[in-house]
Every structure is written in structure tokens, then in C-alpha cells.
Amino acid sequence: MITQEVKKLWFGDESHGKPKVTLRSLWVDKAIKEKQDMKVVYGDRYMILTSRELKKPASERFFKSKIGKEDYSLLDYYWNPVVEESVRIPSDVQSRLKDIWQEKLQEKI
């Protein structure tokens, strides 16, 4: 398993209120080529992307390299961290938190 740390999450275009994590194509290509899963770490939380999931990003942005000759892309995946059993949130609380989250998003619009 390849571990990659990221420093931020973002709510970009068409994120539907779900945070995304951005990974460089170099990292993703390496994991796919080696048929390994990727552990993406953000702060003290993490998520696991299988090599199959890595092949299907939520979105992709292409860039021309300013330094090297190779172009590259940034791949976005929905942030879906692993929830440890000991800290699992009951479904009724999850539902209420989702409602509050949606209300806050609507206030920003």
C-alpha cells in the first residue's frame, strides 16, 4: 500500500457539498502500475483508495509542465475517511448532522 499525505481538502466545482482531495497523476499512476491501494492521509484521518477506485476520479484537470517536458494532471476524489468502530456516529446523529450541513451550505448561497 502506498501512503500519500495531503495538506488540504476542497469544495470545488460540482462537489455537491462533499469535500474532495486532490492527488497528483504521478502518485496515482505509480499505484495503478504497481497494483497497490493508496492510503490518503489528511491530518489525523485517512481513507483507502483501491487501485480500481484510483482509475475513476471524480474529476481531472490537465496542466502543461513549466519545468519538465511531461504534462501532468491533478485527480480529485471524494474524501471518504475511514471511521473507526470505536468512534462510529449513530445513524440518527449522522442524519441530523447532514441536515445541519445542508442548512449551512444553503446559507452561503
Secondary structure by P-SEA (a helix, b strand, c coil): cbbbbbcccccccccccbbbbbbbaaaaaaaaaacbbbbbbcccccccccaaaaacccbbbbbbbccccbbbbbbbbcccccccccccccaaaaaaaaaaaaaaaaaac
